[in-house]
Amino acid sequence: MNTTLTDSGLYKLLINSHNSEIIFGVSVSAIPATLLDKMKKNERESVSLDPGVINHPNDMMMWYFNDSHIAEITGDRSKICTDDQCKERFRDRLKFVHGSLTITNCITTDSGLYKLQINNGRFSIIRSFSVTVTDAFGLSVMEGDSVALHTSVKMTQQDRIRWYFNSIHIAEIIYNQSNICIDVECKEIFRERLKLDSHTADLTITNIRTTDSGEYKLLMISRNSERIFNVTVSGSDSSSGAARASASVKLAVFLILLLSC
């Protein structure tokens, strides 16, 4: 049927034989109700939520973050963070740019569902955006060391988290129940070298190897956020030391042979 935004409005059915009429109010959402605009950003980046509609003088545009009112535009007048909770969360990081809501200097707690509701007295349009802000840490360690990936999270009974290594599921905590390496691939890679703190979700890798280098992702399902750790494991000095020792032995043998001639 290819319904568009401009099809929103009042539809009137006039029944002449009964001298009556029926009025239908139709609201067309910018996207299907089952879909969201999904956006992914790193910390300290900016994200712009563009509704894709033109703001008319009679329109009222209301923005919500996880069902909390954060901003609005009515005609030429705009308001941002009129309550203390919003001000505390965003701290002057919300801006209107040509009708779009822009979040500057993003942090992980900005992750969540942003909803725009447009009303003009005749129809209502709702547009939703799912925003995920990731926090990437870079860690460099030596082979044979242990490394702890600290989450700065205090787990609750309702929390659900999962750890991934280069897209391989390696650990999880679901409602206080923790599991490590539940599949064969993870067991072959880490061989009982992973430890998971059930209270903080910190992941520790013991006796780390160069093959453990890569991206470790913590997905906090219940909080709709994630953190990324980029781990680089350098080879230990033992291999270079062995190479130097081998070279020294070869040089000594050469000198002995040379002197004996």
ZIMOJO-V796944 format. One record per residue. N is the residue number from 1. RES is the residue in one letter. SS is DSSP state (hx for helix, st for strand, lp for the rest). PSI is psi in degrees with one decimal (* if undefined). D_FIRST is the distance of its C-alpha to the first C-alpha in whole Angstrom. Layout:
n = {N:N}
res = {RES:RES}
ss = {SS:SS}
psi = {PSI:PSI}
d_first = {D_FIRST:D_FIRST}
//
This chain:
n = {1:2:3:4:5:6:7:8:9:10:11:12:13:14:15:16:17:18:19:20:21:22:23:24:25:26:27:28:29:30:31:32:33:34:35:36:37:38:39:40:41:42:43:44:45:46:47:48:49:50:51:52:53:54:55:56:57:58:59:60:61:62:63:64:65:66:67:68:69:70:71:72:73:74:75:76:77:78:79:80:81:82:83:84:85:86:87:88:89:90:91:92:93:94:95:96:97:98:99:100:101:102:103:104:105:106:107:108:109:110:111:112:113:114:115:116:117:118:119:120:121:122:123:124:125:126:127:128:129:130:131:132:133:134:135:136:137:138:139:140:141:142:143:144:145:146:147:148:149:150:151:152:153:154:155:156:157:158:159:160:161:162:163:164:165:166:167:168:169:170:171:172:173:174:175:176:177:178:179:180:181:182:183:184:185:186:187:188:189:190:191:192:193:194:195:196:197:198:199:200:201:202:203:204:205:206:207:208:209:210:211:212:213:214:215:216:217:218:219:220:221:222:223:224:225:226:227:228:229:230:231:232:233:234:235:236:237:238:239:240:241:242:243:244:245:246:247:248:249:250:251:252:253:254:255:256:257:258:259:260:261}
res = {M:N:T:T:L:T:D:S:G:L:Y:K:L:L:I:N:S:H:N:S:E:I:I:F:G:V:S:V:S:A:I:P:A:T:L:L:D:K:M:K:K:N:E:R:E:S:V:S:L:D:P:G:V:I:N:H:P:N:D:M:M:M:W:Y:F:N:D:S:H:I:A:E:I:T:G:D:R:S:K:I:C:T:D:D:Q:C:K:E:R:F:R:D:R:L:K:F:V:H:G:S:L:T:I:T:N:C:I:T:T:D:S:G:L:Y:K:L:Q:I:N:N:G:R:F:S:I:I:R:S:F:S:V:T:V:T:D:A:F:G:L:S:V:M:E:G:D:S:V:A:L:H:T:S:V:K:M:T:Q:Q:D:R:I:R:W:Y:F:N:S:I:H:I:A:E:I:I:Y:N:Q:S:N:I:C:I:D:V:E:C:K:E:I:F:R:E:R:L:K:L:D:S:H:T:A:D:L:T:I:T:N:I:R:T:T:D:S:G:E:Y:K:L:L:M:I:S:R:N:S:E:R:I:F:N:V:T:V:S:G:S:D:S:S:S:G:A:A:R:A:S:A:S:V:K:L:A:V:F:L:I:L:L:L:S:C}
ss = {lp:lp:lp:lp:hx:hx:hx:lp:st:st:st:st:st:st:st:lp:lp:lp:lp:st:st:st:st:st:st:st:lp:lp:lp:lp:lp:lp:lp:lp:lp:lp:st:st:st:st:st:st:lp:lp:lp:lp:st:st:st:lp:lp:lp:lp:lp:lp:lp:lp:lp:lp:st:st:st:st:st:st:lp:lp:st:st:st:st:st:st:st:lp:lp:st:st:st:st:lp:lp:lp:hx:hx:hx:hx:hx:hx:hx:lp:lp:lp:st:st:st:st:lp:lp:st:st:st:st:lp:lp:lp:lp:hx:hx:hx:lp:st:st:st:st:st:st:st:st:lp:lp:lp:lp:st:st:st:st:st:st:st:st:st:st:st:st:st:st:st:st:st:st:st:lp:lp:lp:lp:st:st:st:lp:lp:lp:lp:lp:lp:lp:lp:lp:lp:st:st:st:st:st:st:lp:lp:st:st:st:st:st:st:st:lp:lp:st:st:st:st:lp:lp:lp:hx:hx:hx:hx:hx:hx:hx:lp:lp:lp:st:st:st:lp:lp:lp:lp:lp:lp:st:st:st:lp:lp:lp:lp:hx:hx:hx:lp:st:st:st:st:st:st:st:hx:hx:hx:lp:st:st:st:st:st:st:st:st:st:st:lp:lp:hx:hx:hx:hx:hx:hx:hx:hx:hx:hx:hx:hx:hx:hx:hx:hx:hx:hx:hx:hx:hx:hx:hx:hx:lp}
psi = {-20.9:53.3:140.3:171.6:-35.1:-8.3:-7.3:145.0:-162.4:130.4:126.6:128.0:116.1:120.6:100.2:-39.7:-26.4:1.2:49.5:170.3:154.2:131.4:132.1:128.9:118.0:128.1:122.8:118.4:154.0:-26.7:159.6:146.6:-26.2:-4.4:155.0:152.1:112.9:126.9:139.1:127.4:158.9:159.0:146.3:-3.7:170.2:149.6:134.9:123.4:101.4:115.3:-17.8:20.7:156.9:131.5:117.6:158.5:-33.1:-1.3:143.5:119.1:116.8:124.6:139.3:145.4:114.7:46.7:5.5:130.0:127.4:-24.0:162.0:154.1:126.8:107.3:-121.5:1.2:137.7:149.2:138.6:129.5:74.7:-5.0:161.9:-35.3:-43.8:-43.3:-39.5:-36.7:-48.3:-25.0:62.5:27.1:3.7:136.2:149.2:125.2:104.9:43.1:-13.6:147.9:122.0:132.0:117.6:156.0:56.0:146.7:165.8:-31.0:-5.4:-7.5:139.6:-164.2:121.8:130.9:133.9:127.0:123.7:122.6:140.0:17.1:-24.0:-31.7:169.2:134.3:136.5:131.2:133.8:144.2:128.7:116.6:129.6:123.0:121.2:150.4:106.8:126.3:142.4:125.9:134.3:125.3:164.6:148.1:135.7:-17.7:173.7:144.6:135.6:127.3:101.3:132.3:-19.9:32.5:138.7:110.3:144.7:171.6:-21.6:-5.9:146.4:121.7:154.7:141.4:139.0:144.3:111.5:47.9:2.6:125.6:119.0:-22.0:160.8:155.8:116.5:109.2:53.8:-1.6:118.3:145.3:141.3:132.4:69.4:-3.2:163.9:-40.0:-42.8:-42.8:-37.7:-33.6:-47.5:-24.9:63.3:31.1:8.0:140.1:137.5:124.4:116.3:-15.5:-32.0:-11.6:12.8:137.5:127.4:132.9:118.7:156.5:55.6:148.2:164.6:-29.6:-8.2:-3.0:142.1:-163.1:124.3:122.6:127.8:115.7:112.9:91.8:-46.6:-18.1:1.9:47.5:168.1:159.4:144.1:134.1:120.8:110.8:128.9:122.7:119.7:148.8:147.1:165.8:-8.9:-37.4:-41.6:-35.3:-40.4:-38.0:-41.9:-39.7:-40.6:-40.6:-38.3:-41.1:-43.4:-39.0:-40.7:-43.7:-41.3:-41.7:-39.5:-44.5:-37.3:-41.1:-29.3:-15.3:*}
d_first = {0:4:6:9:13:14:11:14:17:18:16:19:20:23:25:28:29:30:30:28:25:22:21:18:18:14:15:13:14:15:15:14:16:18:18:21:22:25:28:32:35:39:41:42:39:37:33:31:28:25:23:21:21:23:26:26:30:28:26:28:27:29:29:30:32:32:31:34:34:35:34:32:32:32:32:35:36:36:37:38:40:41:42:45:43:41:43:45:42:41:44:43:41:38:37:34:33:31:29:29:31:34:36:39:42:39:41:40:40:37:35:32:29:28:26:25:24:23:24:25:25:22:19:20:19:20:20:23:25:27:30:33:36:39:43:44:48:50:53:56:59:61:61:63:62:60:57:55:51:52:48:50:48:50:48:47:46:43:42:41:42:41:43:42:45:43:40:42:42:46:46:44:45:43:45:48:48:49:48:49:49:47:46:49:48:48:52:53:52:54:56:57:57:54:55:52:53:51:52:51:49:51:51:55:55:59:61:58:58:56:54:52:51:48:45:45:42:42:39:39:36:37:38:35:37:39:42:43:47:48:51:53:56:59:62:65:68:70:69:70:73:74:73:76:78:78:78:82:83:82:84:87:88:88:90:92:92:93:96:97:98}
//
